[in-house]
């Protein structure tokens, strides 16, 4: 390991931002879909918020656990992708993207501050030590994918590249929860009716569809092209 030069041109960065956006939606939609299953009723969801059906009762913690379960699963798939790509000489970008897009450092930060899904769940069982147990949980589940990403990078400028890869794509997404609350807060609180499918406004579906198209287009533009026979002969 330690041979991958992480690409930092604008197109790759925008692709990571789009991927992180979609990963956030997948996280929230997993909360939402599990709530529909467990609560026997479809709740409401927006870009980054969800509300279970009123009849959920004491089963709601399972819907909280579903979101991070998906996020950690995707991180570990990213870990496996990087390892396989390294062994086969393939491109590990998608593996890095899976780890980066599921925000391991933000999950660690929110858990350390006493928030996040992990904090909510641990506070239910151990209110006094919930913050520390949540932080330990995030560390245990996030460190192996993070370490795999670290080891895969070329040693030269590894620290700066690693930090930039995990921080820069998150910056455009930081205002999203505040904008989301301003635009869809009344919908989430049940005070506004919107045209929706499966509890998700059509405007949200359209936004996610556009982001998905943008991601696919960006990856086609930045996908590595096979070297021509002439170029290969000159190496």
Secondary structure by P-SEA (a helix, b strand, c coil): cccccccccaaaaaaaaaaaaaaaaaaaaaaaaaaaaaacbbbbbccccccccccccccaaaaaaaaaaaaaaaaaaaaaaaaaaaaacccaaaaaaaaaaacaaaaaaaaaacccaaaaaaaaccccaaaaaaaaaaaaacaaaaaaaaaaccccaaaaaaaaaaccccccccaaaaaaaaaccccccccccccccccccaaaaaaaaaaaaaaaaaaaaaccccccaaaaaac
